[in-house]
Amino acid sequence: MAFLPAADTEAAARRALDSVFDPELDEPITDLGFVRSVEAEGDGLVVHLRLPTSFCSPSFAYIMASDAKDALRGLAARVVVELDDHHDSERINAGLATDAGYRGTFRQEADRDLEELRATFRRKAHTAAMERALTRLLRTTPSLSEPDLPRVTIDDLPDDPQKAALLRCRAAVGLALDGSAVVLVDDDGHPVTAGTAAALLRRARTVRISVDGNAHFCRGLLATRYPGAEAEQSPRPGGDGTRLRGRTLGRVTA
């Protein structure tokens, strides 16, 4: 198999890593600054990842590192992904090197199936994306009120980054993508009534605030731990066009 020159391989690798998302923050690891280095030499490609703290959840860390390796397959004959400066780096890196999988890496400590974890965070990401899109629509459409939201369809949303993110999240959880599909749904993907729309939107807003807050705080922690990392971060705009702010500490223990 013929491979690209080193510089082209590294550029292709960074583009491929744009598709790898932090499972809780629902942002590309490239935007978050989690990609420490990408180096191609000969038929090998070596990528180092970094996280905001040494005690970030091992399950989150494994998901990102494993997804990164999967995204890079085919770009080089030998692909190595290593996680730096984490309390479980040695175990995670060893599992990645041998393609041991999540349970093979953590064994008895893997108390939850990896796909179960992924499904949980996909639903959370969809909830946050749904709230962003609908809140923006409410703010830009004076004639629209919360009881009207159950009638809002995908075609009613403007073609903007919030809609694109929502469609990506809907695809991830298996929801319809056609323009006539309603946007506001419950955790099981079922449409809601006008009487329950406001309560569902409030619950969704708490999820979105937690996600956005965590993302902002993680960026700050990463920049503190690795000075200069902020130059590699791309802040995600909120549903109203503002930058994200705030965070909780729940993610480090999950």
C-alpha positions as CSV (number, residue, x, y, z in Angstrom):
1,M,0.0,0.0,0.0
2,A,1.3,3.5,-0.9
3,F,1.1,6.2,1.7
4,L,1.2,10.0,1.5
5,P,4.3,12.0,2.3
6,A,4.7,12.7,6.1
7,A,3.4,16.3,5.9
8,D,0.3,15.2,4.0
9,T,-0.3,12.3,6.3
10,E,-0.2,14.5,9.3
11,A,-2.6,16.9,7.8
12,A,-4.9,14.1,6.8
13,A,-4.6,12.7,10.4
14,R,-5.7,16.0,11.9
15,R,-8.7,16.1,9.6
16,A,-9.6,12.6,10.5
17,L,-9.4,13.5,14.2
18,D,-12.0,16.2,13.7
19,S,-14.5,13.4,13.6
20,V,-13.5,12.2,17.1
21,F,-15.7,13.7,19.8
22,D,-15.4,14.0,23.6
23,P,-18.4,11.8,24.6
24,E,-19.6,14.1,27.3
25,L,-18.8,17.5,25.8
26,D,-19.9,16.5,22.3
27,E,-17.1,18.5,20.7
28,P,-14.2,17.4,18.5
29,I,-11.1,16.6,20.4
30,T,-9.2,18.9,17.9
31,D,-11.4,21.9,18.9
32,L,-10.9,21.1,22.6
33,G,-7.1,21.0,22.2
34,F,-6.8,17.4,23.3
35,V,-4.5,16.5,20.4
36,R,-1.0,17.1,21.7
37,S,0.9,16.0,18.7
38,V,0.7,14.2,15.3
39,E,3.8,12.8,13.8
40,A,4.2,10.7,10.6
41,E,7.5,9.0,9.7
42,G,7.9,6.3,7.1
43,D,4.9,4.0,7.3
44,G,4.1,4.9,10.9
45,L,1.8,7.5,12.5
46,V,2.0,8.4,16.1
47,V,-0.6,10.6,17.9
48,H,-0.4,11.8,21.5
49,L,-3.5,12.9,23.3
50,R,-3.8,15.0,26.5
51,L,-6.7,15.8,28.8
52,P,-7.4,18.6,31.2
53,T,-6.6,16.6,34.4
54,S,-4.8,13.4,35.2
55,F,-8.0,12.1,36.8
56,C,-10.5,12.6,34.0
57,S,-12.8,9.6,33.8
58,P,-10.9,6.5,32.4
59,S,-13.9,5.5,30.4
60,F,-14.1,8.9,28.7
61,A,-10.4,8.8,28.1
62,Y,-10.5,5.3,26.6
63,I,-13.5,6.2,24.3
64,M,-11.6,9.2,22.8
65,A,-8.3,7.4,22.4
66,S,-9.9,4.3,20.9
67,D,-12.1,6.4,18.5
68,A,-9.0,8.3,17.5
69,K,-7.1,5.1,16.6
70,D,-10.1,3.9,14.6
71,A,-10.3,7.2,12.7
72,L,-6.7,7.0,11.7
73,R,-6.7,3.5,10.4
74,G,-5.7,3.3,6.8
75,L,-3.6,6.5,6.9
76,A,-0.4,4.5,7.7
77,A,0.7,0.9,8.0
78,R,1.3,1.4,11.8
79,V,-0.9,3.7,13.8
80,V,-0.1,4.4,17.5
81,V,-2.3,6.5,19.7
82,E,-1.1,7.2,23.2
83,L,-2.7,9.1,26.1
84,D,-0.3,11.2,28.1
85,D,-0.2,12.2,31.7
86,H,-3.3,10.3,32.9
87,H,-3.4,8.1,36.0
88,D,-4.5,5.2,33.7
89,S,-2.2,6.1,30.8
90,E,-0.2,2.9,31.0
91,R,-3.2,0.6,31.1
92,I,-5.1,2.5,28.3
93,N,-2.0,2.7,26.1
94,A,-1.3,-1.0,26.5
95,G,-4.9,-1.9,25.7
96,L,-4.8,0.3,22.6
97,A,-1.5,-1.2,21.4
98,T,-3.0,-4.7,21.5
99,D,-6.5,-3.7,20.4
100,A,-7.8,-5.4,23.6
101,G,-11.0,-3.4,23.6
102,Y,-12.7,-1.7,26.5
103,R,-13.4,-4.8,28.6
104,G,-10.1,-6.4,27.7
105,T,-8.4,-3.2,28.9
106,F,-10.2,-2.7,32.2
107,R,-11.4,-6.2,32.8
108,Q,-13.4,-6.4,36.1
109,E,-13.4,-2.7,36.5
110,A,-15.4,-2.3,33.2
111,D,-18.7,-2.4,35.0
112,R,-20.6,-0.9,32.1
113,D,-20.5,-1.9,28.5
114,L,-18.8,0.6,26.2
115,E,-21.8,0.9,23.9
116,E,-24.1,1.5,26.8
117,L,-21.8,4.4,27.8
118,R,-21.8,5.7,24.2
119,A,-25.6,5.5,24.0
120,T,-26.0,7.5,27.3
121,F,-23.8,10.3,26.0
122,R,-25.4,10.3,22.6
123,R,-28.8,10.9,24.2
124,K,-27.4,13.7,26.3
125,A,-25.7,15.3,23.3
126,H,-29.0,15.2,21.4
127,T,-30.9,16.8,24.3
128,A,-28.4,19.6,24.5
129,A,-28.5,20.1,20.7
130,M,-32.3,20.1,20.6
131,E,-32.4,22.7,23.3
132,R,-29.9,25.0,21.6
133,A,-31.8,24.9,18.3
134,L,-35.2,25.5,19.8
135,T,-34.1,28.2,22.2
136,R,-32.4,30.1,19.3
137,L,-35.6,29.7,17.3
138,L,-37.7,31.1,20.1
139,R,-35.4,34.1,20.5
140,T,-35.4,34.9,16.8
141,T,-39.1,34.3,16.2
142,P,-41.3,36.7,18.3
143,S,-44.5,35.0,17.2
144,L,-43.4,31.6,18.5
145,S,-43.9,30.5,22.1
146,E,-43.1,27.4,24.1
147,P,-46.6,25.8,23.6
148,D,-45.9,26.0,19.8
149,L,-42.7,24.0,20.0
150,P,-44.3,20.5,19.5
151,R,-45.3,21.6,16.0
152,V,-41.8,22.8,15.0
153,T,-40.2,20.6,12.4
154,I,-36.6,20.3,11.1
155,D,-37.6,22.4,8.1
156,D,-38.6,25.2,10.4
157,L,-35.1,25.6,11.7
158,P,-32.7,27.9,10.0
159,D,-29.7,26.3,8.2
160,D,-27.1,27.2,10.8
161,P,-24.5,25.3,12.9
162,Q,-27.1,24.6,15.6
163,K,-29.3,22.7,13.0
164,A,-26.3,20.9,11.6
165,A,-25.3,19.7,15.1
166,L,-28.9,18.7,15.8
167,L,-29.0,16.6,12.7
168,R,-25.7,14.9,13.5
169,C,-27.0,14.1,17.0
170,R,-30.4,12.9,15.7
171,A,-28.6,10.5,13.3
172,A,-26.5,9.2,16.2
173,V,-29.5,8.3,18.3
174,G,-31.5,6.9,15.3
175,L,-34.1,9.7,14.9
176,A,-35.6,10.7,11.6
177,L,-33.8,13.4,9.6
178,D,-36.5,14.3,7.1
179,G,-37.7,17.9,7.1
180,S,-41.2,17.0,8.4
181,A,-39.9,15.3,11.6
182,V,-40.7,17.2,14.7
183,V,-37.8,18.6,16.7
184,L,-39.0,18.5,20.3
185,V,-39.1,14.9,21.5
186,D,-38.7,13.1,24.9
187,D,-35.8,10.8,25.9
188,D,-37.4,7.9,23.9
189,G,-37.8,10.0,20.8
190,H,-41.6,10.5,21.1
191,P,-43.3,13.8,20.3
192,V,-44.7,15.8,23.2
193,T,-47.8,17.8,23.8
194,A,-48.2,21.6,24.1
195,G,-48.8,21.1,27.8
196,T,-45.5,19.4,28.5
197,A,-43.3,21.3,26.1
198,A,-42.2,24.0,28.5
199,A,-41.2,21.4,31.2
200,L,-39.3,19.3,28.7
201,L,-37.5,22.3,27.4
202,R,-36.5,23.4,30.9
203,R,-35.1,19.9,31.6
204,A,-33.2,20.0,28.3
205,R,-31.8,23.4,29.2
206,T,-30.3,22.0,32.4
207,V,-28.5,19.3,30.4
208,R,-27.3,21.9,27.9
209,I,-26.0,24.2,30.6
210,S,-24.1,21.3,32.2
211,V,-22.5,20.3,28.9
212,D,-21.6,23.8,27.9
213,G,-20.3,24.6,31.4
214,N,-18.2,21.5,31.4
215,A,-16.7,22.3,28.0
216,H,-15.7,25.8,29.1
217,F,-14.1,24.6,32.3
218,C,-12.2,21.8,30.5
219,R,-10.7,24.3,28.2
220,G,-9.6,26.4,31.1
221,L,-8.1,23.4,32.9
222,L,-6.2,22.3,29.8
223,A,-4.7,25.7,29.3
224,T,-3.6,25.8,32.9
225,R,-2.1,22.3,32.8
226,Y,-0.5,22.9,29.3
227,P,0.4,26.6,28.9
228,G,-0.2,27.6,25.3
229,A,-2.9,24.9,24.7
230,E,-5.6,27.6,24.4
231,A,-4.1,28.6,21.0
232,E,-5.2,25.2,19.7
233,Q,-8.8,25.4,21.0
234,S,-11.8,26.5,19.0
235,P,-14.6,27.8,21.3
236,R,-18.0,26.5,20.2
237,P,-20.7,29.2,20.0
238,G,-23.9,28.7,22.0
239,G,-27.4,28.6,20.6
240,D,-27.6,32.4,20.7
241,G,-24.2,33.0,19.1
242,T,-22.4,33.8,22.4
243,R,-19.4,31.8,23.7
244,L,-19.9,29.1,26.3
245,R,-19.4,29.7,29.9
246,G,-19.3,27.9,33.3
247,R,-18.9,24.2,34.3
248,T,-19.6,21.5,36.9
249,L,-17.2,18.9,38.2
250,G,-19.2,15.8,37.6
251,R,-17.2,14.4,34.6
252,V,-14.0,13.6,36.4
253,T,-15.5,10.8,38.5
254,A,-17.8,9.1,36.0
